[in-house]
Amino acid sequence: MSTETPTGTQVHLRRGEVTAQIAQVGASLRSLRIGDVDLIAPYPLEAPTPSCSGVVLVPWPNRVRDGLWNDEGSQRQLAISEPKFGNASHGLLRFAAYEIEQTDAAATLRAAVVPQTGYPYLIDTAVTYTLTAWGVEVRHTLTNRSAEAAPVALGTHPFVTIGDVDPHELVLRVPARTAIETDERMLPTGTRAADPALRDGVRVGDVTLDTGFTDLDRDDDGLVRHSLTAPDGRRVTLWQDESFDYVQVYTATNYPGRELAVAIEPMTAPADALNSGLGIRRLAPGETWSLRWGVELG
């Protein structure tokens, strides 16, 4: 482990040929490999986390318009963390240094959302990364330690890849039926039918996306599965459980060391959910919410 990095202590996990690295700051999944093939796009150890890569987004993902929201009649003003667009962005633990417990093949990182400007609730959070034979399973828990019901949502921001393949040639599949339209500040303005080609698969080099999706097709086991497929048939799948009814897909051209990178971001709520109420869960005092997602090869 090393603490002399911009993202704090680095947690290294191994299970056979499967390895992962998690950064203490933001509980970021910064690397996942099988053998010598990356499934998560890594970034330089000496760099701060780029584009929120791998970070846990809680108690809301995405943006809150002007940082303002109505909390059952009480007007709240969050700190503006996205000055470019004048929004509060990606929750309150993006730059938090989590407490770490680990074994060889699993690690649990814990941090609390404490009462602060615009969010007067105390939420204990934990995320556990467990290596599997084919990748990683991720479990989040949120527990409300406040005296009143607390509104919460959660997302995460992994950049998925098949590291020995030109990302332009990967085929992206997102089983969504509705896309969320946004304005110039990346805030929702409405919905439209999602491009049906996404459900069949589109070449990553042929699309530009920073788009939220919902009305996701679920398999018989209740999971939604998104995927990237290489020309040789190898496939990386990101799955999300019943708690995640939304996903954001972002194609980045400024990711360190890569001409193109793809984030597939499971979310329990869309942008500006603290105002719309969509996907927001109000946890009763003492209530715990558990939710899962994962990444696997094959």
Secondary structure, DSSP 8 states (H G I E B T S, - for coil): ----STT--EEEEEETTEEEEEETBTTEEEEEEETTEEEE----TTS--GGGTT-EE-S--SEEGGGEEEETTEEEE----BTTTTBEES-S-TT-B-EEEE-SSEEEEEEEE--BTTB---EEEEEEEEE-SSEEEEEEEEEE-SSS-EEE--EE--EE--TTS-GGG-EEE--EEEEEEE-TTS-EEEEEE--THHHH-EEGGG---EEEEEEE---TTS-EEEEEE-TTS-EEEEEE-TT--EEEEEEES-STT-S-EEEEEEESS-TTHHHH-TT-EEE-TT-EEEEEEEEEE-
